[in-house]
Amino acid sequence: MSGRVTLVNTDRQVQLQPGDHNRLLPADVCLLGMAEVSQPVVSVVPEYEGKEKYKKSDNVAFYRRQIQGPNMQHRVLLDSMVLTEKGARFELLEPGTQTTLLLSVSPCKNDTVRILIDEPQTIKARYRVPDVITGEPQCEQ
């Protein structure tokens, strides 16, 4: 793609092609700023190199889960059930990606059940908002 530009203070014409900005002198740049354009100017974004360094939504687990939406189905692995004084823990399996999650179910007072879903082994502790639950709920035994 080229653009034809007539410089204001001279009679010379300049044919610009992609990459020509590297060989323009500062005086040419000033003159180009004041130039009369004889053809419409089209802005062209050259093909950028290194597209592979950007992640696509398929490569990021968070976006993949958001795209799949509420149709994701997990299966409870009953052989992983652990009963404790505070409730029960199960492992959940997502069949498509074979990822597991940890499901904790705890009965609380006033016919309330606390459900907590988390990763089985976290690399770093997940942030939990401290003022949503002011303390550990009292569980029924």
Backbone bond lengths (Angstrom), bond angles and torsions (degrees), N, CA, C in turn:
res aa  C-N    CA-C-N  psi(-1)  N-CA   C-N-CA  omega(-1)  CA-C   N-CA-C  phi
1 M - - - 1.445 - - 1.510 108.15 -
2 S 1.299 118.36 130.50 1.460 121.57 178.89 1.512 108.55 -129.13
3 G 1.317 115.06 154.75 1.444 120.81 176.29 1.516 108.49 -125.92
4 R 1.293 118.19 141.29 1.458 122.10 -179.05 1.521 107.58 -101.87
5 V 1.331 115.72 123.80 1.457 121.34 -175.93 1.517 108.45 -125.30
6 T 1.327 118.55 130.92 1.460 123.33 173.99 1.515 107.65 -101.70
7 L 1.336 116.81 122.54 1.455 120.64 -178.99 1.520 109.65 -76.45
8 V 1.322 116.90 145.20 1.457 122.57 -171.88 1.527 112.37 -68.33
9 N 1.320 118.21 -50.05 1.461 121.03 -172.24 1.523 113.56 -89.67
10 T 1.297 118.76 3.71 1.464 121.30 -179.96 1.510 108.51 -134.70
11 D 1.301 114.95 171.94 1.461 120.01 176.91 1.518 111.94 -101.26
12 R 1.318 117.32 1.81 1.463 117.95 -177.03 1.524 110.65 -82.04
13 Q 1.295 114.42 152.50 1.454 120.66 177.68 1.522 107.90 -114.13
14 V 1.306 115.59 145.65 1.464 120.86 -177.46 1.513 107.90 -120.22
15 Q 1.320 116.65 127.15 1.461 121.54 172.68 1.526 107.22 -93.84
16 L 1.323 117.72 118.56 1.460 121.61 179.46 1.516 109.72 -101.76
17 Q 1.307 114.88 134.55 1.456 121.70 177.05 1.520 107.83 -128.45
18 P 1.343 117.41 163.54 1.464 119.00 178.85 1.522 110.71 -55.33
19 G 1.313 116.40 132.79 1.451 122.42 179.79 1.516 113.45 92.74
20 D 1.342 118.98 -6.58 1.462 121.52 -178.99 1.523 112.66 -70.99
21 H 1.309 117.97 -17.75 1.457 119.42 -179.02 1.524 111.64 -63.03
22 N 1.351 118.05 -20.36 1.458 121.14 -179.99 1.527 111.98 -71.93
23 R 1.320 118.51 -26.82 1.458 119.68 -175.69 1.523 113.35 -108.19
24 L 1.338 118.28 11.09 1.460 120.96 176.02 1.520 109.93 -80.33
25 L 1.304 117.03 140.89 1.455 122.30 175.36 1.523 109.04 -85.96
26 P 1.347 117.76 156.99 1.471 119.14 178.76 1.523 113.08 -55.28
27 A 1.338 117.33 -36.00 1.470 119.44 178.68 1.519 110.74 -64.93
28 D 1.353 117.00 -37.85 1.461 120.59 177.65 1.522 110.91 -64.33
29 V 1.331 115.86 -38.99 1.462 119.68 -179.37 1.521 109.40 -64.10
30 C 1.347 117.26 -42.02 1.466 119.94 178.12 1.519 110.87 -63.27
31 L 1.332 116.25 -42.30 1.457 119.61 179.95 1.518 111.37 -68.30
32 L 1.332 116.27 -36.18 1.465 118.96 178.61 1.521 110.73 -64.30
33 G 1.327 116.32 -33.21 1.454 119.59 178.24 1.515 111.98 -64.13
34 M 1.347 116.75 -27.98 1.463 120.57 -179.66 1.522 111.53 -102.23
35 A 1.311 118.19 8.65 1.462 122.07 -172.24 1.517 111.56 -74.10
36 E 1.321 113.79 152.73 1.457 120.83 171.34 1.520 106.86 -92.87
37 V 1.281 117.68 125.40 1.458 121.22 -176.43 1.514 107.96 -92.25
38 S 1.330 115.52 125.45 1.458 118.97 -178.54 1.523 112.15 -89.07
39 Q 1.326 117.96 -15.13 1.463 122.30 177.01 1.519 107.79 -128.77
40 P 1.331 117.62 157.64 1.462 118.46 177.09 1.529 110.77 -62.26
41 V 1.316 116.00 141.81 1.455 121.73 -179.47 1.519 108.34 -90.48
42 V 1.308 115.95 129.15 1.456 121.58 179.21 1.514 107.84 -116.36
43 S 1.315 116.80 127.45 1.456 121.25 177.79 1.520 108.49 -84.42
44 V 1.307 115.95 126.55 1.456 121.13 -177.59 1.516 108.60 -120.14
45 V 1.319 117.30 127.94 1.457 121.93 174.30 1.516 106.99 -93.99
46 P 1.322 117.56 117.15 1.461 118.78 -179.73 1.519 110.55 -67.45
47 E 1.312 115.58 157.28 1.463 119.97 176.81 1.517 108.18 -60.19
48 Y 1.304 116.43 119.85 1.460 118.49 -179.36 1.515 109.41 -84.87
49 E 1.314 113.42 144.89 1.456 119.49 -179.81 1.514 108.63 -90.70
50 G 1.284 116.92 155.86 1.451 120.88 176.57 1.506 113.87 84.87
51 K 1.322 117.58 30.54 1.461 120.00 178.62 1.524 110.89 -59.38
52 E 1.327 116.79 -30.13 1.456 120.35 -174.20 1.525 112.58 -69.63
53 K 1.337 118.10 -14.65 1.457 118.27 -179.70 1.528 112.13 -77.50
54 Y 1.320 117.91 -14.97 1.455 121.22 177.88 1.522 109.27 -90.34
55 K 1.317 116.23 135.03 1.457 120.20 179.68 1.520 109.64 -80.26
56 K 1.288 114.99 145.34 1.458 120.82 174.15 1.524 107.79 -96.52
57 S 1.313 116.21 164.74 1.460 119.37 -177.26 1.524 111.92 -64.04
58 D 1.333 118.15 -22.59 1.463 120.12 178.00 1.523 111.69 -71.26
59 N 1.339 117.79 -21.96 1.458 121.30 -176.52 1.523 113.06 -90.95
60 V 1.319 118.64 -9.64 1.459 122.43 -178.10 1.523 107.83 -108.17
61 A 1.330 116.04 121.15 1.469 120.79 -174.06 1.526 111.99 -60.06
62 F 1.333 117.91 -39.82 1.465 120.43 -179.07 1.521 110.92 -59.69
63 Y 1.328 117.31 -48.69 1.468 120.66 -179.32 1.524 111.16 -66.97
64 R 1.320 116.80 -36.77 1.465 120.08 179.59 1.527 109.83 -61.89
65 R 1.342 116.73 -41.96 1.468 119.76 178.52 1.521 111.06 -67.27
66 Q 1.329 117.80 -37.78 1.455 120.69 -179.83 1.522 111.51 -67.85
67 I 1.324 116.72 -37.56 1.464 120.46 178.99 1.523 110.18 -67.70
68 Q 1.333 116.69 -39.94 1.460 119.82 -179.56 1.518 111.17 -66.30
69 G 1.319 116.48 -29.77 1.452 120.75 175.15 1.514 113.62 71.13
70 P 1.328 116.64 -157.90 1.462 120.82 -173.90 1.527 113.91 -75.42
71 N 1.313 118.70 2.47 1.459 120.53 -178.35 1.523 113.13 -84.01
72 M 1.333 117.41 -0.78 1.464 119.25 178.72 1.521 109.31 -65.72
73 Q 1.294 116.04 136.74 1.457 120.35 -179.23 1.517 108.78 -122.49
74 H 1.324 115.69 129.60 1.455 121.47 177.00 1.521 108.59 -111.72
75 R 1.309 115.13 148.41 1.468 120.08 175.91 1.518 108.75 -108.94
76 V 1.326 116.14 139.82 1.461 121.33 177.96 1.521 108.19 -83.83
77 L 1.316 116.11 128.53 1.464 120.64 175.37 1.527 107.42 -90.17
78 L 1.327 115.69 99.75 1.465 120.40 -174.01 1.522 112.55 -66.79
79 D 1.323 117.67 -26.68 1.465 119.02 179.18 1.533 112.05 -72.79
80 S 1.319 117.76 -8.87 1.461 120.98 178.03 1.532 112.11 -96.93
81 M 1.330 117.86 7.00 1.459 121.84 -176.70 1.527 110.92 -66.81
82 V 1.346 114.76 132.82 1.461 121.61 176.47 1.521 107.16 -127.27
83 L 1.333 116.57 121.90 1.466 121.34 177.65 1.522 108.89 -94.91
84 T 1.329 116.21 132.69 1.462 121.71 176.93 1.519 108.52 -129.38
85 E 1.331 116.11 179.29 1.461 119.94 178.03 1.526 111.58 -66.47
86 K 1.312 116.62 -28.14 1.464 120.37 -176.86 1.515 113.48 -92.55
87 G 1.312 119.57 -6.91 1.456 120.70 179.82 1.515 112.06 150.60
88 A 1.318 115.68 -147.24 1.464 121.22 -177.92 1.526 109.55 -131.01
89 R 1.331 114.91 150.81 1.462 121.36 176.11 1.518 108.39 -125.00
90 F 1.323 115.43 139.36 1.463 122.86 178.25 1.524 108.42 -132.55
91 E 1.313 115.56 159.49 1.458 120.40 169.16 1.518 107.96 -101.32
92 L 1.318 115.95 138.30 1.458 122.78 175.54 1.521 108.00 -106.85
93 L 1.323 116.57 140.49 1.461 121.30 179.99 1.515 108.91 -121.19
94 E 1.325 116.23 129.52 1.465 121.51 173.97 1.517 105.98 -95.75
95 P 1.346 118.18 111.33 1.468 120.86 -171.12 1.526 114.82 -61.06
96 G 1.317 118.62 -34.09 1.461 120.29 -176.13 1.515 113.58 -65.96
97 T 1.336 116.77 -44.35 1.464 120.59 -175.95 1.519 113.27 -107.39
98 Q 1.318 117.88 -4.41 1.463 123.73 -178.85 1.530 112.00 59.89
99 T 1.330 117.08 31.02 1.460 120.45 176.26 1.518 109.00 -91.73
100 T 1.325 115.44 147.31 1.458 120.21 -179.47 1.519 109.87 -114.79
101 L 1.319 114.75 149.45 1.456 123.36 174.89 1.514 107.70 -129.79
102 L 1.310 116.66 159.57 1.454 121.77 179.83 1.523 108.69 -107.63
103 L 1.333 116.91 123.98 1.461 123.47 -179.63 1.522 108.45 -108.06
104 S 1.337 116.21 122.88 1.464 121.46 176.24 1.520 108.45 -114.88
105 V 1.325 116.47 128.82 1.466 122.77 179.14 1.520 107.26 -121.03
106 S 1.351 116.33 123.52 1.462 121.24 -178.61 1.519 109.47 -129.70
107 P 1.335 118.46 126.94 1.468 119.92 174.48 1.529 109.13 -77.41
108 C 1.326 116.05 138.34 1.464 121.46 -179.77 1.523 108.98 -123.48
109 K 1.313 116.11 179.46 1.463 120.62 -179.84 1.521 110.60 -68.47
110 N 1.313 115.48 163.15 1.469 124.08 177.14 1.524 112.08 59.67
111 D 1.302 117.52 40.93 1.470 123.18 177.56 1.532 112.26 53.67
112 T 1.302 116.23 43.22 1.459 122.37 179.60 1.520 109.26 -113.14
113 V 1.317 115.75 142.25 1.464 121.31 177.82 1.523 107.55 -119.71
114 R 1.316 115.76 132.07 1.463 120.71 176.79 1.522 108.35 -99.23
115 I 1.331 115.68 124.62 1.465 121.97 179.19 1.524 107.32 -115.31
116 L 1.314 115.81 128.08 1.454 121.54 179.94 1.524 108.27 -130.54
117 I 1.329 116.40 124.53 1.467 121.64 178.24 1.519 107.29 -116.25
118 D 1.323 116.28 128.53 1.459 121.18 -177.39 1.523 109.42 -147.54
119 E 1.319 115.59 170.77 1.460 120.23 176.27 1.523 108.85 -78.07
120 P 1.328 118.64 145.59 1.465 119.86 -178.97 1.532 112.90 -65.04
121 Q 1.312 117.88 -46.10 1.460 121.74 176.71 1.522 107.22 -125.77
122 T 1.318 115.47 109.47 1.458 118.94 178.63 1.519 109.07 -91.96
123 I 1.307 115.45 142.31 1.455 120.27 177.09 1.524 109.12 -70.67
124 K 1.307 115.34 -39.85 1.453 120.92 -179.90 1.527 106.77 -139.73
125 A 1.313 117.05 145.43 1.465 121.20 -175.86 1.523 110.72 -59.87
126 R 1.319 115.43 132.34 1.464 121.27 -179.86 1.528 109.24 -76.59
127 Y 1.315 115.91 140.53 1.465 120.96 179.66 1.522 109.96 -71.75
128 R 1.297 115.90 132.01 1.458 121.66 176.21 1.531 107.56 -121.31
129 V 1.317 116.49 131.35 1.462 121.07 -178.94 1.521 108.16 -67.50
130 P 1.325 118.66 121.93 1.461 120.27 -172.79 1.522 114.68 -73.84
131 D 1.328 120.10 -24.97 1.454 119.57 -173.72 1.524 113.83 -95.63
132 V 1.313 119.10 3.71 1.458 119.81 176.20 1.528 109.11 -73.36
133 I 1.302 115.75 -48.87 1.463 121.37 173.99 1.523 105.30 -116.40
134 T 1.321 116.30 114.24 1.465 119.97 -173.78 1.520 112.76 -71.59
135 G 1.292 118.00 -16.72 1.459 122.20 177.92 1.513 108.81 -163.63
136 E 1.287 116.41 174.35 1.459 119.35 176.86 1.524 108.37 -66.04
137 P 1.319 117.98 130.42 1.469 119.38 179.46 1.526 110.53 -66.96
138 Q 1.312 114.63 145.54 1.457 119.09 179.18 1.518 108.52 -78.11
139 C 1.293 115.28 122.01 1.462 120.77 -176.98 1.517 110.46 -92.87
140 E 1.314 114.39 147.72 1.461 119.78 173.89 1.512 108.13 -82.08
141 Q 1.297 116.68 147.29 1.463 120.25 -178.83 1.503 110.87 -106.24
